[in-house]
C-alpha cells in the first residue's frame, strides 16, 4: 500500500537534548529531519560560542532566531502580495 500525503507518521526528534514527539504527514518526514539537523547544528554552534549558558538559555536563543526568521519571511510575503496586487490592478487598467 502506498503512503499518501494525507497519511501521518509518528516521529521522535531531539532538540537540545529534549525528545519531541510529532505526528507529521508522511511526505514531510525529510523536512522534519532536516529541520532537526539544522537546529542541532545551531545548538552545537551556540554551545561552543557560549559554553557557560545552560540548555534553556541556548534553546531560548534558538527560538528567538527562528522566530525572527519567521517574522522576516512574513513581512517579505506580505510585501510580495502587495506588489502582486498592485501589478494585477495595473494590468486590469490596461486597455487592450
PDB file of N, CA, C and O in Angstrom, chain B, residues numbered from 101:
ATOM      1  N   UNK B 101       0.845  -1.182   0.000  1.00  0.00           N
ATOM      2  CA  UNK B 101       0.000   0.000   0.000  1.00  0.00           C
ATOM      3  C   UNK B 101       0.887   1.242   0.000  1.00  0.00           C
ATOM      4  O   UNK B 101       1.807   1.343   0.812  1.00  0.00           O
ATOM      5  N   UNK B 102       0.627   2.165  -0.882  1.00  0.00           N
ATOM      6  CA  UNK B 102       1.425   3.386  -0.997  1.00  0.00           C
ATOM      7  C   UNK B 102       1.029   4.387   0.073  1.00  0.00           C
ATOM      8  O   UNK B 102      -0.134   4.491   0.461  1.00  0.00           O
ATOM      9  N   UNK B 103       2.039   5.123   0.541  1.00  0.00           N
ATOM     10  CA  UNK B 103       1.770   6.199   1.504  1.00  0.00           C
ATOM     11  C   UNK B 103       1.380   7.446   0.740  1.00  0.00           C
ATOM     12  O   UNK B 103       1.996   7.770  -0.276  1.00  0.00           O
ATOM     13  N   UNK B 104       0.378   8.142   1.209  1.00  0.00           N
ATOM     14  CA  UNK B 104      -0.057   9.383   0.598  1.00  0.00           C
ATOM     15  C   UNK B 104       0.215  10.534   1.536  1.00  0.00           C
ATOM     16  O   UNK B 104       0.438  10.338   2.731  1.00  0.00           O
ATOM     17  N   UNK B 105       0.195  11.737   0.990  1.00  0.00           N
ATOM     18  CA  UNK B 105       0.477  12.926   1.787  1.00  0.00           C
ATOM     19  C   UNK B 105      -0.474  13.056   2.965  1.00  0.00           C
ATOM     20  O   UNK B 105      -0.101  13.610   3.999  1.00  0.00           O
ATOM     21  N   UNK B 106      -1.688  12.558   2.827  1.00  0.00           N
ATOM     22  CA  UNK B 106      -2.661  12.686   3.916  1.00  0.00           C
ATOM     23  C   UNK B 106      -2.394  11.692   5.047  1.00  0.00           C
ATOM     24  O   UNK B 106      -2.937  11.843   6.142  1.00  0.00           O
ATOM     25  N   UNK B 107      -1.568  10.686   4.794  1.00  0.00           N
ATOM     26  CA  UNK B 107      -1.250   9.713   5.837  1.00  0.00           C
ATOM     27  C   UNK B 107      -0.205  10.285   6.772  1.00  0.00           C
ATOM     28  O   UNK B 107       0.724  10.964   6.336  1.00  0.00           O
ATOM     29  N   UNK B 108      -0.355  10.013   8.048  1.00  0.00           N
ATOM     30  CA  UNK B 108       0.524  10.571   9.076  1.00  0.00           C
ATOM     31  C   UNK B 108       1.450   9.496   9.623  1.00  0.00           C
ATOM     32  O   UNK B 108       1.121   8.310   9.632  1.00  0.00           O
ATOM     33  N   UNK B 109       2.620   9.942  10.081  1.00  0.00           N
ATOM     34  CA  UNK B 109       3.566   9.054  10.748  1.00  0.00           C
ATOM     35  C   UNK B 109       3.979   9.694  12.072  1.00  0.00           C
ATOM     36  O   UNK B 109       4.017  10.917  12.199  1.00  0.00           O
ATOM     37  N   UNK B 110       4.280   8.865  13.031  1.00  0.00           N
ATOM     38  CA  UNK B 110       4.777   9.343  14.323  1.00  0.00           C
ATOM     39  C   UNK B 110       6.296   9.387  14.256  1.00  0.00           C
ATOM     40  O   UNK B 110       6.941   8.461  13.764  1.00  0.00           O
ATOM     41  N   UNK B 111       6.850  10.479  14.759  1.00  0.00           N
ATOM     42  CA  UNK B 111       8.300  10.658  14.753  1.00  0.00           C
ATOM     43  C   UNK B 111       8.747  11.156  16.112  1.00  0.00           C
ATOM     44  O   UNK B 111       7.970  11.762  16.850  1.00  0.00           O
ATOM     45  N   UNK B 112       9.994  10.900  16.434  1.00  0.00           N
ATOM     46  CA  UNK B 112      10.644  11.489  17.605  1.00  0.00           C
ATOM     47  C   UNK B 112      11.889  12.205  17.108  1.00  0.00           C
ATOM     48  O   UNK B 112      12.697  11.640  16.370  1.00  0.00           O
ATOM     49  N   UNK B 113      12.028  13.451  17.522  1.00  0.00           N
ATOM     50  CA  UNK B 113      13.232  14.207  17.180  1.00  0.00           C
ATOM     51  C   UNK B 113      13.882  14.671  18.475  1.00  0.00           C
ATOM     52  O   UNK B 113      13.261  14.663  19.538  1.00  0.00           O
ATOM     53  N   UNK B 114      15.141  15.074  18.368  1.00  0.00           N
ATOM     54  CA  UNK B 114      15.881  15.536  19.531  1.00  0.00           C
ATOM     55  C   UNK B 114      16.284  16.983  19.298  1.00  0.00           C
ATOM     56  O   UNK B 114      16.979  17.307  18.336  1.00  0.00           O
ATOM     57  N   UNK B 115      15.833  17.841  20.196  1.00  0.00           N
ATOM     58  CA  UNK B 115      16.159  19.264  20.136  1.00  0.00           C
ATOM     59  C   UNK B 115      16.831  19.641  21.457  1.00  0.00           C
ATOM     60  O   UNK B 115      16.181  19.672  22.502  1.00  0.00           O
ATOM     61  N   UNK B 116      18.111  19.922  21.407  1.00  0.00           N
ATOM     62  CA  UNK B 116      18.827  20.335  22.611  1.00  0.00           C
ATOM     63  C   UNK B 116      18.757  19.331  23.747  1.00  0.00           C
ATOM     64  O   UNK B 116      18.666  19.706  24.916  1.00  0.00           O
ATOM     65  N   UNK B 117      18.799  18.046  23.396  1.00  0.00           N
ATOM     66  CA  UNK B 117      18.742  17.008  24.419  1.00  0.00           C
ATOM     67  C   UNK B 117      17.333  16.655  24.862  1.00  0.00           C
ATOM     68  O   UNK B 117      17.152  15.791  25.720  1.00  0.00           O
ATOM     69  N   UNK B 118      16.340  17.309  24.291  1.00  0.00           N
ATOM     70  CA  UNK B 118      14.942  17.047  24.627  1.00  0.00           C
ATOM     71  C   UNK B 118      14.288  16.261  23.490  1.00  0.00           C
ATOM     72  O   UNK B 118      14.424  16.617  22.320  1.00  0.00           O
ATOM     73  N   UNK B 119      13.585  15.201  23.842  1.00  0.00           N
ATOM     74  CA  UNK B 119      12.863  14.424  22.844  1.00  0.00           C
ATOM     75  C   UNK B 119      11.514  15.082  22.591  1.00  0.00           C
ATOM     76  O   UNK B 119      10.780  15.422  23.519  1.00  0.00           O
ATOM     77  N   UNK B 120      11.215  15.249  21.324  1.00  0.00           N
ATOM     78  CA  UNK B 120       9.941  15.842  20.919  1.00  0.00           C
ATOM     79  C   UNK B 120       9.233  14.822  20.036  1.00  0.00           C
ATOM     80  O   UNK B 120       9.782  14.369  19.031  1.00  0.00           O
ATOM     81  N   UNK B 121       8.003  14.463  20.423  1.00  0.00           N
ATOM     82  CA  UNK B 121       7.205  13.528  19.630  1.00  0.00           C
ATOM     83  C   UNK B 121       6.300  14.328  18.707  1.00  0.00           C
ATOM     84  O   UNK B 121       5.646  15.285  19.123  1.00  0.00           O
ATOM     85  N   UNK B 122       6.277  13.916  17.444  1.00  0.00           N
ATOM     86  CA  UNK B 122       5.492  14.608  16.432  1.00  0.00           C
ATOM     87  C   UNK B 122       4.683  13.614  15.612  1.00  0.00           C
ATOM     88  O   UNK B 122       5.071  12.456  15.458  1.00  0.00           O
ATOM     89  N   UNK B 123       3.573  14.072  15.097  1.00  0.00           N
ATOM     90  CA  UNK B 123       2.820  13.345  14.086  1.00  0.00           C
ATOM     91  C   UNK B 123       2.795  14.256  12.869  1.00  0.00           C
ATOM     92  O   UNK B 123       2.263  15.365  12.916  1.00  0.00           O
ATOM     93  N   UNK B 124       3.378  13.770  11.780  1.00  0.00           N
ATOM     94  CA  UNK B 124       3.538  14.609  10.580  1.00  0.00           C
ATOM     95  C   UNK B 124       3.062  13.853   9.350  1.00  0.00           C
ATOM     96  O   UNK B 124       3.020  12.623   9.355  1.00  0.00           O
ATOM     97  N   UNK B 125       2.700  14.585   8.284  1.00  0.00           N
ATOM     98  CA  UNK B 125       2.381  13.908   7.024  1.00  0.00           C
ATOM     99  C   UNK B 125       3.579  13.089   6.551  1.00  0.00           C
ATOM    100  O   UNK B 125       4.724  13.511   6.710  1.00  0.00           O
ATOM    101  N   UNK B 126       3.319  11.939   5.981  1.00  0.00           N
ATOM    102  CA  UNK B 126       4.365  11.034   5.523  1.00  0.00           C
ATOM    103  C   UNK B 126       5.408  11.759   4.669  1.00  0.00           C
ATOM    104  O   UNK B 126       6.609  11.557   4.846  1.00  0.00           O
ATOM    105  N   UNK B 127       4.946  12.598   3.749  1.00  0.00           N
ATOM    106  CA  UNK B 127       5.866  13.270   2.826  1.00  0.00           C
ATOM    107  C   UNK B 127       6.670  14.392   3.476  1.00  0.00           C
ATOM    108  O   UNK B 127       7.538  14.967   2.820  1.00  0.00           O
ATOM    109  N   UNK B 128       6.414  14.721   4.734  1.00  0.00           N
ATOM    110  CA  UNK B 128       7.148  15.790   5.429  1.00  0.00           C
ATOM    111  C   UNK B 128       8.267  15.252   6.316  1.00  0.00           C
ATOM    112  O   UNK B 128       8.952  16.029   6.981  1.00  0.00           O
ATOM    113  N   UNK B 129       8.460  13.946   6.337  1.00  0.00           N
ATOM    114  CA  UNK B 129       9.477  13.366   7.222  1.00  0.00           C
ATOM    115  C   UNK B 129      10.871  13.928   6.972  1.00  0.00           C
ATOM    116  O   UNK B 129      11.582  14.270   7.917  1.00  0.00           O
ATOM    117  N   UNK B 130      11.259  14.024   5.723  1.00  0.00           N
ATOM    118  CA  UNK B 130      12.595  14.529   5.394  1.00  0.00           C
ATOM    119  C   UNK B 130      12.741  15.983   5.841  1.00  0.00           C
ATOM    120  O   UNK B 130      13.783  16.372   6.367  1.00  0.00           O
ATOM    121  N   UNK B 131      11.699  16.780   5.632  1.00  0.00           N
ATOM    122  CA  UNK B 131      11.703  18.175   6.075  1.00  0.00           C
ATOM    123  C   UNK B 131      11.911  18.249   7.590  1.00  0.00           C
ATOM    124  O   UNK B 131      12.697  19.065   8.070  1.00  0.00           O
ATOM    125  N   UNK B 132      11.213  17.405   8.336  1.00  0.00           N
ATOM    126  CA  UNK B 132      11.337  17.390   9.796  1.00  0.00           C
ATOM    127  C   UNK B 132      12.755  17.005  10.201  1.00  0.00           C
ATOM    128  O   UNK B 132      13.332  17.632  11.088  1.00  0.00           O
ATOM    129  N   UNK B 133      13.321  15.988   9.566  1.00  0.00           N
ATOM    130  CA  UNK B 133      14.692  15.551   9.885  1.00  0.00           C
ATOM    131  C   UNK B 133      15.709  16.642   9.533  1.00  0.00           C
ATOM    132  O   UNK B 133      16.656  16.879  10.283  1.00  0.00           O
ATOM    133  N   UNK B 134      15.508  17.300   8.394  1.00  0.00           N
ATOM    134  CA  UNK B 134      16.406  18.394   8.016  1.00  0.00           C
ATOM    135  C   UNK B 134      16.336  19.533   9.029  1.00  0.00           C
ATOM    136  O   UNK B 134      17.357  20.120   9.388  1.00  0.00           O
ATOM    137  N   UNK B 135      15.133  19.838   9.481  1.00  0.00           N
ATOM    138  CA  UNK B 135      14.956  20.893  10.484  1.00  0.00           C
ATOM    139  C   UNK B 135      15.640  20.495  11.788  1.00  0.00           C
ATOM    140  O   UNK B 135      16.314  21.312  12.417  1.00  0.00           O
ATOM    141  N   UNK B 136      15.465  19.245  12.190  1.00  0.00           N
ATOM    142  CA  UNK B 136      16.128  18.741  13.398  1.00  0.00           C
ATOM    143  C   UNK B 136      17.645  18.887  13.269  1.00  0.00           C
ATOM    144  O   UNK B 136      18.311  19.299  14.219  1.00  0.00           O
ATOM    145  N   UNK B 137      18.187  18.556  12.113  1.00  0.00           N
ATOM    146  CA  UNK B 137      19.631  18.657  11.875  1.00  0.00           C
ATOM    147  C   UNK B 137      20.096  20.100  11.955  1.00  0.00           C
ATOM    148  O   UNK B 137      21.117  20.389  12.579  1.00  0.00           O
ATOM    149  N   UNK B 138      19.355  21.012  11.328  1.00  0.00           N
ATOM    150  CA  UNK B 138      19.721  22.431  11.353  1.00  0.00           C
ATOM    151  C   UNK B 138      19.706  22.990  12.776  1.00  0.00           C
ATOM    152  O   UNK B 138      20.616  23.720  13.170  1.00  0.00           O
ATOM    153  N   UNK B 139      18.688  22.652  13.531  1.00  0.00           N
ATOM    154  CA  UNK B 139      18.605  23.133  14.909  1.00  0.00           C
ATOM    155  C   UNK B 139      19.732  22.523  15.740  1.00  0.00           C
ATOM    156  O   UNK B 139      20.328  23.205  16.573  1.00  0.00           O
ATOM    157  N   UNK B 140      20.023  21.248  15.517  1.00  0.00           N
ATOM    158  CA  UNK B 140      21.121  20.600  16.232  1.00  0.00           C
ATOM    159  C   UNK B 140      22.455  21.261  15.939  1.00  0.00           C
ATOM    160  O   UNK B 140      23.281  21.439  16.834  1.00  0.00           O
ATOM    161  N   UNK B 141      22.660  21.622  14.688  1.00  0.00           N
ATOM    162  CA  UNK B 141      23.890  22.309  14.295  1.00  0.00           C
ATOM    163  C   UNK B 141      23.980  23.684  14.961  1.00  0.00           C
ATOM    164  O   UNK B 141      25.033  24.066  15.471  1.00  0.00           O
ATOM    165  N   UNK B 142      22.873  24.418  14.951  1.00  0.00           N
ATOM    166  CA  UNK B 142      22.847  25.729  15.596  1.00  0.00           C
ATOM    167  C   UNK B 142      23.079  25.591  17.103  1.00  0.00           C
ATOM    168  O   UNK B 142      23.803  26.389  17.697  1.00  0.00           O
ATOM    169  N   UNK B 143      22.467  24.581  17.715  1.00  0.00           N
ATOM    170  CA  UNK B 143      22.644  24.340  19.145  1.00  0.00           C
ATOM    171  C   UNK B 143      24.121  24.082  19.460  1.00  0.00           C
ATOM    172  O   UNK B 143      24.668  24.655  20.402  1.00  0.00           O
ATOM    173  N   UNK B 144      24.758  23.222  18.672  1.00  0.00           N
ATOM    174  CA  UNK B 144      26.186  22.911  18.881  1.00  0.00           C
ATOM    175  C   UNK B 144      27.048  24.151  18.711  1.00  0.00           C
ATOM    176  O   UNK B 144      27.978  24.386  19.483  1.00  0.00           O
ATOM    177  N   UNK B 145      26.732  24.934  17.700  1.00  0.00           N
ATOM    178  CA  UNK B 145      27.489  26.158  17.448  1.00  0.00           C
ATOM    179  C   UNK B 145      27.358  27.137  18.616  1.00  0.00           C
ATOM    180  O   UNK B 145      28.346  27.721  19.061  1.00  0.00           O
ATOM    181  N   UNK B 146      26.138  27.307  19.100  1.00  0.00           N
ATOM    182  CA  UNK B 146      25.925  28.205  20.240  1.00  0.00           C
ATOM    183  C   UNK B 146      26.572  27.653  21.510  1.00  0.00           C
ATOM    184  O   UNK B 146      27.080  28.418  22.330  1.00  0.00           O
ATOM    185  N   UNK B 147      26.555  26.342  21.674  1.00  0.00           N
ATOM    186  CA  UNK B 147      27.186  25.700  22.842  1.00  0.00           C
ATOM    187  C   UNK B 147      28.672  26.028  22.865  1.00  0.00           C
ATOM    188  O   UNK B 147      29.223  26.320  23.927  1.00  0.00           O
ATOM    189  N   UNK B 148      29.329  25.985  21.707  1.00  0.00           N
ATOM    190  CA  UNK B 148      30.755  26.298  21.634  1.00  0.00           C
ATOM    191  C   UNK B 148      31.013  27.783  21.864  1.00  0.00           C
ATOM    192  O   UNK B 148      31.983  28.162  22.520  1.00  0.00           O
ATOM    193  N   UNK B 149      30.136  28.613  21.317  1.00  0.00           N
ATOM    194  CA  UNK B 149      30.313  30.059  21.422  1.00  0.00           C
ATOM    195  C   UNK B 149      30.000  30.578  22.834  1.00  0.00           C
ATOM    196  O   UNK B 149      30.625  31.530  23.302  1.00  0.00           O
ATOM    197  N   UNK B 150      29.044  29.956  23.498  1.00  0.00           N
ATOM    198  CA  UNK B 150      28.616  30.380  24.843  1.00  0.00           C
ATOM    199  C   UNK B 150      28.638  29.184  25.804  1.00  0.00           C
ATOM    200  O   UNK B 150      27.581  28.702  26.210  1.00  0.00           O
ATOM    201  N   UNK B 151      29.827  28.706  26.168  1.00  0.00           N
ATOM    202  CA  UNK B 151      29.925  27.483  26.974  1.00  0.00           C
ATOM    203  C   UNK B 151      29.315  27.600  28.374  1.00  0.00           C
ATOM    204  O   UNK B 151      29.005  26.579  28.987  1.00  0.00           O
ATOM    205  N   UNK B 152      29.139  28.794  28.881  1.00  0.00           N
ATOM    206  CA  UNK B 152      28.600  28.951  30.237  1.00  0.00           C
ATOM    207  C   UNK B 152      27.074  29.008  30.280  1.00  0.00           C
ATOM    208  O   UNK B 152      26.478  28.947  31.356  1.00  0.00           O
ATOM    209  N   UNK B 153      26.452  29.123  29.129  1.00  0.00           N
ATOM    210  CA  UNK B 153      24.987  29.172  29.099  1.00  0.00           C
ATOM    211  C   UNK B 153      24.426  27.760  29.213  1.00  0.00           C
ATOM    212  O   UNK B 153      24.987  26.806  28.674  1.00  0.00           O
ATOM    213  N   UNK B 154      23.296  27.646  29.934  1.00  0.00           N
ATOM    214  CA  UNK B 154      22.686  26.319  30.048  1.00  0.00           C
ATOM    215  C   UNK B 154      21.786  26.050  28.837  1.00  0.00           C
ATOM    216  O   UNK B 154      21.573  26.926  27.999  1.00  0.00           O
ATOM    217  N   UNK B 155      21.266  24.822  28.763  1.00  0.00           N
ATOM    218  CA  UNK B 155      20.472  24.406  27.612  1.00  0.00           C
ATOM    219  C   UNK B 155      19.246  25.289  27.414  1.00  0.00           C
ATOM    220  O   UNK B 155      18.877  25.588  26.278  1.00  0.00           O
ATOM    221  N   UNK B 156      18.615  25.707  28.501  1.00  0.00           N
ATOM    222  CA  UNK B 156      17.417  26.545  28.386  1.00  0.00           C
ATOM    223  C   UNK B 156      17.745  27.888  27.733  1.00  0.00           C
ATOM    224  O   UNK B 156      16.987  28.379  26.897  1.00  0.00           O
ATOM    225  N   UNK B 157      18.869  28.473  28.117  1.00  0.00           N
ATOM    226  CA  UNK B 157      19.268  29.746  27.509  1.00  0.00           C
ATOM    227  C   UNK B 157      19.578  29.569  26.017  1.00  0.00           C
ATOM    228  O   UNK B 157      19.190  30.389  25.184  1.00  0.00           O
ATOM    229  N   UNK B 158      20.284  28.484  25.704  1.00  0.00           N
ATOM    230  CA  UNK B 158      20.614  28.218  24.307  1.00  0.00           C
ATOM    231  C   UNK B 158      19.349  27.983  23.485  1.00  0.00           C
ATOM    232  O   UNK B 158      19.226  28.487  22.368  1.00  0.00           O
ATOM    233  N   UNK B 159      18.412  27.219  24.039  1.00  0.00           N
ATOM    234  CA  UNK B 159      17.157  26.982  23.333  1.00  0.00           C
ATOM    235  C   UNK B 159      16.373  28.275  23.157  1.00  0.00           C
ATOM    236  O   UNK B 159      15.740  28.479  22.122  1.00  0.00           O
ATOM    237  N   UNK B 160      16.409  29.145  24.154  1.00  0.00           N
ATOM    238  CA  UNK B 160      15.739  30.447  24.033  1.00  0.00           C
ATOM    239  C   UNK B 160      16.372  31.265  22.911  1.00  0.00           C
ATOM    240  O   UNK B 160      15.663  31.946  22.170  1.00  0.00           O
ATOM    241  N   UNK B 161      17.684  31.209  22.776  1.00  0.00           N
ATOM    242  CA  UNK B 161      18.369  31.926  21.696  1.00  0.00           C
ATOM    243  C   UNK B 161      17.955  31.366  20.333  1.00  0.00           C
ATOM    244  O   UNK B 161      17.740  32.118  19.383  1.00  0.00           O
ATOM    245  N   UNK B 162      17.846  30.047  20.251  1.00  0.00           N
ATOM    246  CA  UNK B 162      17.428  29.412  19.006  1.00  0.00           C
ATOM    247  C   UNK B 162      15.985  29.789  18.680  1.00  0.00           C
ATOM    248  O   UNK B 162      15.666  30.093  17.531  1.00  0.00           O
ATOM    249  N   UNK B 163      15.124  29.771  19.676  1.00  0.00           N
ATOM    250  CA  UNK B 163      13.727  30.150  19.464  1.00  0.00           C
ATOM    251  C   UNK B 163      13.650  31.571  18.933  1.00  0.00           C
ATOM    252  O   UNK B 163      12.926  31.845  17.976  1.00  0.00           O
ATOM    253  N   UNK B 164      14.397  32.470  19.554  1.00  0.00           N
ATOM    254  CA  UNK B 164      14.393  33.855  19.087  1.00  0.00           C
ATOM    255  C   UNK B 164      14.848  33.944  17.630  1.00  0.00           C
ATOM    256  O   UNK B 164      14.225  34.631  16.821  1.00  0.00           O
ATOM    257  N   UNK B 165      15.931  33.250  17.304  1.00  0.00           N
ATOM    258  CA  UNK B 165      16.469  33.324  15.952  1.00  0.00           C
ATOM    259  C   UNK B 165      15.445  32.825  14.931  1.00  0.00           C
ATOM    260  O   UNK B 165      15.226  33.470  13.906  1.00  0.00           O
ATOM    261  N   UNK B 166      14.823  31.689  15.206  1.00  0.00           N
ATOM    262  CA  UNK B 166      13.837  31.159  14.270  1.00  0.00           C
ATOM    263  C   UNK B 166      12.582  32.024  14.214  1.00  0.00           C
ATOM    264  O   UNK B 166      11.999  32.188  13.141  1.00  0.00           O
ATOM    265  N   UNK B 167      12.157  32.576  15.337  1.00  0.00           N
ATOM    266  CA  UNK B 167      11.004  33.482  15.338  1.00  0.00           C
ATOM    267  C   UNK B 167      11.320  34.732  14.531  1.00  0.00           C
ATOM    268  O   UNK B 167      10.461  35.247  13.815  1.00  0.00           O
ATOM    269  N   UNK B 168      12.541  35.216  14.643  1.00  0.00           N
ATOM    270  CA  UNK B 168      12.966  36.381  13.881  1.00  0.00           C
ATOM    271  C   UNK B 168      12.944  36.080  12.379  1.00  0.00           C
ATOM    272  O   UNK B 168      12.471  36.897  11.590  1.00  0.00           O
ATOM    273  N   UNK B 169      13.459  34.899  11.982  1.00  0.00           N
ATOM    274  CA  UNK B 169      13.416  34.489  10.582  1.00  0.00           C
ATOM    275  C   UNK B 169      11.963  34.434  10.094  1.00  0.00           C
ATOM    276  O   UNK B 169      11.639  34.916   9.010  1.00  0.00           O
ATOM    277  N   UNK B 170      11.116  33.845  10.905  1.00  0.00           N
ATOM    278  CA  UNK B 170       9.708  33.686  10.553  1.00  0.00           C
ATOM    279  C   UNK B 170       9.040  35.036  10.345  1.00  0.00           C
ATOM    280  O   UNK B 170       8.321  35.237   9.366  1.00  0.00           O
ATOM    281  N   UNK B 171       9.279  35.962  11.271  1.00  0.00           N
ATOM    282  CA  UNK B 171       8.685  37.300  11.156  1.00  0.00           C
ATOM    283  C   UNK B 171       9.188  38.012   9.903  1.00  0.00           C
ATOM    284  O   UNK B 171       8.423  38.691   9.216  1.00  0.00           O
ATOM    285  N   UNK B 172      10.466  37.854   9.613  1.00  0.00           N
ATOM    286  CA  UNK B 172      11.023  38.475   8.413  1.00  0.00           C
ATOM    287  C   UNK B 172      10.379  37.898   7.155  1.00  0.00           C
ATOM    288  O   UNK B 172      10.038  38.638   6.232  1.00  0.00           O
ATOM    289  N   UNK B 173      10.214  36.580   7.121  1.00  0.00           N
ATOM    290  CA  UNK B 173       9.570  35.949   5.969  1.00  0.00           C
ATOM    291  C   UNK B 173       8.119  36.390   5.827  1.00  0.00           C
ATOM    292  O   UNK B 173       7.641  36.590   4.710  1.00  0.00           O
ATOM    293  N   UNK B 174       7.414  36.544   6.942  1.00  0.00           N
ATOM    294  CA  UNK B 174       6.038  37.044   6.883  1.00  0.00           C
ATOM    295  C   UNK B 174       5.999  38.435   6.263  1.00  0.00           C
ATOM    296  O   UNK B 174       5.154  38.721   5.415  1.00  0.00           O
ATOM    297  N   UNK B 175       6.909  39.287   6.685  1.00  0.00           N
ATOM    298  CA  UNK B 175       6.982  40.630   6.128  1.00  0.00           C
ATOM    299  C   UNK B 175       7.268  40.604   4.640  1.00  0.00           C
ATOM    300  O   UNK B 175       6.656  41.354   3.879  1.00  0.00           O
ATOM    301  N   UNK B 176       8.183  39.756   4.216  1.00  0.00           N
ATOM    302  CA  UNK B 176       8.505  39.643   2.789  1.00  0.00           C
ATOM    303  C   UNK B 176       7.301  39.116   2.006  1.00  0.00           C
ATOM    304  O   UNK B 176       7.019  39.577   0.900  1.00  0.00           O
ATOM    305  N   UNK B 177       6.602  38.157   2.587  1.00  0.00           N
ATOM    306  CA  UNK B 177       5.424  37.585   1.946  1.00  0.00           C
ATOM    307  C   UNK B 177       4.344  38.657   1.784  1.00  0.00           C
ATOM    308  O   UNK B 177       3.743  38.777   0.716  1.00  0.00           O
ATOM    309  N   UNK B 178       4.102  39.424   2.826  1.00  0.00           N
ATOM    310  CA  UNK B 178       3.100  40.491   2.762  1.00  0.00           C
ATOM    311  C   UNK B 178       3.478  41.527   1.702  1.00  0.00           C
ATOM    312  O   UNK B 178       2.613  41.995   0.962  1.00  0.00           O
ATOM    313  N   UNK B 179       4.740  41.884   1.624  1.00  0.00           N
ATOM    314  CA  UNK B 179       5.195  42.842   0.616  1.00  0.00           C
ATOM    315  C   UNK B 179       5.038  42.262  -0.791  1.00  0.00           C
ATOM    316  O   UNK B 179       4.629  42.972  -1.710  1.00  0.00           O
ATOM    317  N   UNK B 180       5.357  40.987  -0.964  1.00  0.00           N
ATOM    318  CA  UNK B 180       5.201  40.346  -2.271  1.00  0.00           C
ATOM    319  C   UNK B 180       3.727  40.308  -2.676  1.00  0.00           C
ATOM    320  O   UNK B 180       3.394  40.540  -3.838  1.00  0.00           O
ATOM    321  N   UNK B 181       2.850  40.017  -1.721  1.00  0.00           N
ATOM    322  CA  UNK B 181       1.415  40.036  -2.016  1.00  0.00           C
ATOM    323  C   UNK B 181       0.954  41.430  -2.439  1.00  0.00           C
ATOM    324  O   UNK B 181       0.183  41.580  -3.386  1.00  0.00           O
ATOM    325  N   UNK B 182       1.432  42.434  -1.731  1.00  0.00           N
ATOM    326  CA  UNK B 182       1.067  43.811  -2.063  1.00  0.00           C
ATOM    327  C   UNK B 182       1.530  44.159  -3.473  1.00  0.00           C
ATOM    328  O   UNK B 182       0.773  44.733  -4.256  1.00  0.00           O
ATOM    329  N   UNK B 183       2.770  43.812  -3.795  1.00  0.00           N
ATOM    330  CA  UNK B 183       3.291  44.093  -5.136  1.00  0.00           C
ATOM    331  C   UNK B 183       2.516  43.330  -6.212  1.00  0.00           C
ATOM    332  O   UNK B 183       2.245  43.869  -7.285  1.00  0.00           O
ATOM    333  N   UNK B 184       2.163  42.081  -5.926  1.00  0.00           N
ATOM    334  CA  UNK B 184       1.399  41.290  -6.892  1.00  0.00           C
ATOM    335  C   UNK B 184       0.017  41.906  -7.116  1.00  0.00           C
ATOM    336  O   UNK B 184      -0.461  41.965  -8.249  1.00  0.00           O
ATOM    337  N   UNK B 185      -0.620  42.365  -6.041  1.00  0.00           N
ATOM    338  CA  UNK B 185      -1.926  43.019  -6.189  1.00  0.00           C
ATOM    339  C   UNK B 185      -1.805  44.310  -6.996  1.00  0.00           C
ATOM    340  O   UNK B 185      -2.638  44.594  -7.857  1.00  0.00           O
ATOM    341  N   UNK B 186      -0.765  45.085  -6.711  1.00  0.00           N
ATOM    342  CA  UNK B 186      -0.542  46.315  -7.478  1.00  0.00           C
ATOM    343  C   UNK B 186      -0.364  46.016  -8.958  1.00  0.00           C
ATOM    344  O   UNK B 186      -0.947  46.696  -9.802  1.00  0.00           O
ATOM    345  N   UNK B 187       0.433  45.009  -9.278  1.00  0.00           N
ATOM    346  CA  UNK B 187       0.649  44.629 -10.681  1.00  0.00           C
ATOM    347  C   UNK B 187      -0.654  44.166 -11.314  1.00  0.00           C
ATOM    348  O   UNK B 187      -0.955  44.521 -12.454  1.00  0.00           O
ATOM    349  N   UNK B 188      -1.421  43.383 -10.585  1.00  0.00           N
ATOM    350  CA  UNK B 188      -2.699  42.888 -11.093  1.00  0.00           C
ATOM    351  C   UNK B 188      -3.645  44.049 -11.388  1.00  0.00           C
ATOM    352  O   UNK B 188      -4.312  44.069 -12.423  1.00  0.00           O
ATOM    353  N   UNK B 189      -3.699  45.014 -10.473  1.00  0.00           N
ATOM    354  CA  UNK B 189      -4.551  46.190 -10.682  1.00  0.00           C
ATOM    355  C   UNK B 189      -4.095  46.995 -11.898  1.00  0.00           C
ATOM    356  O   UNK B 189      -4.925  47.470 -12.673  1.00  0.00           O
ATOM    357  N   UNK B 190      -2.798  47.148 -12.067  1.00  0.00           N
ATOM    358  CA  UNK B 190      -2.275  47.879 -13.225  1.00  0.00           C
ATOM    359  C   UNK B 190      -2.620  47.166 -14.525  1.00  0.00           C
ATOM    360  O   UNK B 190      -2.996  47.797 -15.513  1.00  0.00           O
ATOM    361  N   UNK B 191      -2.488  45.832 -14.510  1.00  0.00           N
ATOM    362  CA  UNK B 191      -2.831  45.052 -15.703  1.00  0.00           C
ATOM    363  C   UNK B 191      -4.311  45.173 -16.025  1.00  0.00           C
ATOM    364  O   UNK B 191      -4.690  45.238 -17.194  1.00  0.00           O
ATOM    365  N   UNK B 192      -5.147  45.204 -14.998  1.00  0.00           N
ATOM    366  CA  UNK B 192      -6.592  45.355 -15.212  1.00  0.00           C
ATOM    367  C   UNK B 192      -6.922  46.699 -15.845  1.00  0.00           C
ATOM    368  O   UNK B 192      -7.891  46.799 -16.598  1.00  0.00           O
ATOM    369  N   UNK B 193      -6.136  47.736 -15.557  1.00  0.00           N
ATOM    370  CA  UNK B 193      -6.393  49.083 -16.085  1.00  0.00           C
ATOM    371  C   UNK B 193      -5.910  49.252 -17.525  1.00  0.00           C
ATOM    372  O   UNK B 193      -6.311  50.190 -18.213  1.00  0.00           O
ATOM    373  N   UNK B 194      -5.068  48.363 -17.964  1.00  0.00           N
ATOM    374  CA  UNK B 194      -4.539  48.472 -19.326  1.00  0.00           C
ATOM    375  C   UNK B 194      -5.650  48.066 -20.299  1.00  0.00           C
ATOM    376  O   UNK B 194      -6.240  46.992 -20.190  1.00  0.00           O
ATOM    377  N   UNK B 195      -5.905  48.942 -21.232  1.00  0.00           N
ATOM    378  CA  UNK B 195      -6.901  48.646 -22.262  1.00  0.00           C
ATOM    379  C   UNK B 195      -6.221  47.935 -23.403  1.00  0.00           C
ATOM    380  O   UNK B 195      -5.143  48.329 -23.848  1.00  0.00           O
ATOM    381  N   UNK B 196      -6.851  46.898 -23.864  1.00  0.00           N
ATOM    382  CA  UNK B 196      -6.287  46.105 -24.959  1.00  0.00           C
ATOM    383  C   UNK B 196      -6.710  46.658 -26.285  1.00  0.00           C
ATOM    384  O   UNK B 196      -6.332  46.121 -27.327  1.00  0.00           O
TER     385      UNK B 196
END
